[in-house]
Amino acid sequence: MPRVTTIVRKPAVKADRVVATITLDHEARSRRQGTLRAEGGTDIVLDLDMETTINDGDALRLEDGQLVQVKAAAESLLEVRAENPLRLMRLAWHLGSNHGFAEMTTDALYIENNPALAELARGQGCTVTPVERPFKPERSTHVCDHDHGHHHHGHAHSHDHGHSHGHDHSHSHGHDHAHEHKHDHAHHHEHGPGCGCGHHHGHKHDH
C-alpha cells in the first residue's frame, strides 16, 4: 500500500502532482497514523511523525512524490449564534476549558452536534441550529504550549517530592539548615569539627 509520511499544505500543492482525492471528516484529518481509502478505492497508509491537522485543500505526499488531495467532509454540526457577541466569547471560553472543538466565524460558532454541547450553548443564552458543513475547528497552538508547560511543571513538582517530600518542606529545611549552620559556626567554633553542623542542627531541633 502507498505510504504517506508528509503533508503538503494547500498553498504548496501543485495540481499536476495530484493523482487522486480523498474526503475526510475532522477526526480522520487529525490522525497521525492509520489506513485511509482514497476515491477510486486505493488504500493509503498514514504514518506521520508528529500530531497535526490536515486541512481542506492540503495533500498527502506519497513516497513516489505524487499527491492525494484532501477534501473536508460535511459533518453534522451545531451553528451557534447570539445577539450579544460576549455570549459567544463565553461559550468559546467554556469549550476551551473543556478541551472542546469550535470553529469560529465573525458571527457564529460551529461545534460538534451533541446534546451536552447544545445544552451548554443554550445555557449561555445562545441559539442553536443543526447544520451540515465541513468542520474546521481552530487548531490551538496555545493548547499545545499549555500541555507542554504543564508537563514540565508536573515533572518539576514530582522531582521535588521525590527528593525532599514536598516543596514547602524542602524550602523550609534548606533555610533552617543554612541559618543554623551560620549560627553554629559563629558561636560554637571552639568545639571543633568533631561536633559537626549536623549535630548542632539536630540538637537545636530537639529543643
N, C-alpha and C positions, 0 to 999 in steps of 0.2 A: 504494500500500500504506500502511496506517496506520503512523505513525512514533511511536516511544517515546523520550523523552529524560529521563524522570523515573521513579524508583522510589518507590512508596508503601509504607512499612513496615507490617507486619501490624496493629499497634495502630490505625493511622490509616485502614485500609481500610474504606470504607463499602459494605456489602453491596448497597445499591440502585444503586451505580455500577458494579458488576461485570457485564460483559456476556458474558464468556467466561472459560474457564480454560485453562491451558497446563501441561503436565507436562515438567519439565526435569531432566536429571541435573546433577551438580555442575559439570562442565565448562561446560555451557551456562549455568548460573546464575552463572558467573564471567566471562562475556564482557562486553565493553563495546560491541561492535558486531557486527552480523550479522543474518541473517534467521531468524526463528523462526516456527513454524506452530502456531497455537492449535487447540484441539479444535474441530472443525467445519470446519477447512480454511482458516481465514483466516491469511494471511501477515502478519507484523509485522516492521517494520524497527527493530532495536535500535540506538540511536545515543546512548549515554550520554557525558557529558563527563568522566567520571573512572572509574578502576577501582573496582569494588565487587563484593560478592557478593549475589546475590538469594536471600533465604532463603525457606523454605517458608512460605506464607501471605502473602508480600509481593505487591504487584500492580504491573503495568506500566501507567503512565498514558498513554493515547492523547492525541493532540493536541486532540481534542474533549472531553477531561476524563473519558471513560469509562475503566474499569479492566479489565484482564485479570489474573485472579488466578493466582499461580504455585503449583504443587504440586511437591514434590521427588520425583523418580522413584526407585524402588527400584533399587539397583545391587548388583553382585557385590562384596562386601567380605570382609575377614577380621576376625573377632572375636577379640581377643587378651586373654587373662586370665592372671593369675599369683597364686600363693598369697601371695607377698610383694609388696606394693604398690611397694616400691622397684624391683623389676624393671620394672614398668610405667613408672615415672618415668624409669628409664634408657633404656628404649626410646623414650619420648617425646622425651628429650633427643637421642638419635641421629637420630630422624626430623627434629627441628627443625634440627639441624646440617646435614642434607642437604636442607633445604627440602621435606621430605615433609609430606603432609597427614595429619592424625589427628583423629578425633572422640573426645572424652573423656567418659566417664561415670564414676559413682562407683566402679565395679568392673571396667571394661573399656575397651580402646581399640578403635576401628574404623579400619582402614586399607585402602588400595586392595588388591585381590586380585591380587598378582603374586608369582612365586616368590622374587624377591630380597628383598622385604619379609617374606615368610613365613620365609625363612631367617634374616633379621636378628632377627625376633621369637623364633624358637626358640633362636637363639644367646644371647639374653638370659634363657633359662630360662622362657619363656612358652609357653602352649598356644595353638594357632591353630585356629580353626574357620571354614570358609566360611559366609557368611550372605548373605541378600538383604534389603536395607533402604535407605531413603534415606540419603545420605551428607551429613552436616552437619559438616564439619571446622571446627576453630577458625579464626576469622579473626583472625590475629595482628597486632594493631596494632604490636607491638614490631618485627615484621619490617619493616614499612614504615618505622618510625623508624630501624631499623638501616641499611636501604638508603640512607635519606636522609642519615644521618650519614656513612656510608661514601662517598657521593658527594662530600660536602663535603671529607672527608679526602683523597680522591683528587685533588680539584681543587686543594687547597692544596699537596699533595705535588708535583703536576706543575707547579704555578706556581713553586715554589721551584726545581725542577730547570731550568725554562725560563729562569730569570733568573740562577741562580748555580751551576748544575751540581752540585747536591747540598746537602742541608740542613746536613750537618756542615761542609762546606767553607764554606758561606755564613756559618755561625756563627763558625767559626774566623777567616775572613778579616775579618769585621766586628770581631772582638775585637782582632786584631793591629793592624788599621788604627787603631782608636781608641787603643790603647795607645801605638803609636809616634808617633802624632800629638801626643799629650800630651808624650811624652819629647822629641821634636824641638823642640817649642815651648819647652820649659823650658831646653834646653841649647844650641840652635843658633839662637836667635833673632837673634844678631848677623849671621848670614849674610844676613838679609833675605828678603823674599818671593820673590826670584829663584830660590832653591833649591827651594822648594815641598815640601809634605809628601810628595808622590808620589816625589820624588827620593830623599829620605831613606828612605822606605819601601822603595824598590827596592834602594838601596844596602845597607841593613841585611839585606835578604833574601838578597843575593848572598853576604854574609859568613856 
